[in-house]
Amino acid sequence: MDNQLAFSIDNFDGSAELHRPHDGTRSAMFVPVPHGGKTMGLIQLHAQRAASFDEGALEVAQTLAVQAGMALANARRIQEE
């Protein structure tokens, strides 16, 4: 995930190409944790209901991911000292 683009899947039902993260998942959102132009991790949110994640949820998750990226970078910096 080097492109650092968040995306969601509205419904896993009826798609032979998409594999559910686990049983019961109907929709999911995937948000990279960026820092310094690299992806440090990935936040995954799963729901049992189809189309559970709207633009507002995506924006909140992206904001949290940016904060998490800064926190991870700071923790790494402290460990290296």
ChimeraX attribute file (.defattr): number of C-alpha atoms within 10 A of each C-alpha:
attribute: neighborCount
match mode: 1-to-1
recipient: residues
	/A:1	13
	/A:2	10
	/A:3	10
	/A:4	16
	/A:5	13
	/A:6	19
	/A:7	14
	/A:8	19
	/A:9	16
	/A:10	17
	/A:11	19
	/A:12	19
	/A:13	13
	/A:14	7
	/A:15	9
	/A:16	7
	/A:17	7
	/A:18	11
	/A:19	11
	/A:20	16
	/A:21	14
	/A:22	8
	/A:23	8
	/A:24	12
	/A:25	18
	/A:26	20
	/A:27	22
	/A:28	23
	/A:29	21
	/A:30	18
	/A:31	25
	/A:32	24
	/A:33	26
	/A:34	24
	/A:35	19
	/A:36	9
	/A:37	9
	/A:38	14
	/A:39	17
	/A:40	19
	/A:41	16
	/A:42	16
	/A:43	15
	/A:44	14
	/A:45	16
	/A:46	20
	/A:47	16
	/A:48	13
	/A:49	14
	/A:50	16
	/A:51	16
	/A:52	18
	/A:53	19
	/A:54	11
	/A:55	10
	/A:56	9
	/A:57	12
	/A:58	17
	/A:59	13
	/A:60	10
	/A:61	21
	/A:62	20
	/A:63	13
	/A:64	14
	/A:65	22
	/A:66	16
	/A:67	15
	/A:68	18
	/A:69	21
	/A:70	16
	/A:71	13
	/A:72	17
	/A:73	16
	/A:74	12
	/A:75	11
	/A:76	11
	/A:77	10
	/A:78	9
	/A:79	8
	/A:80	7
	/A:81	5
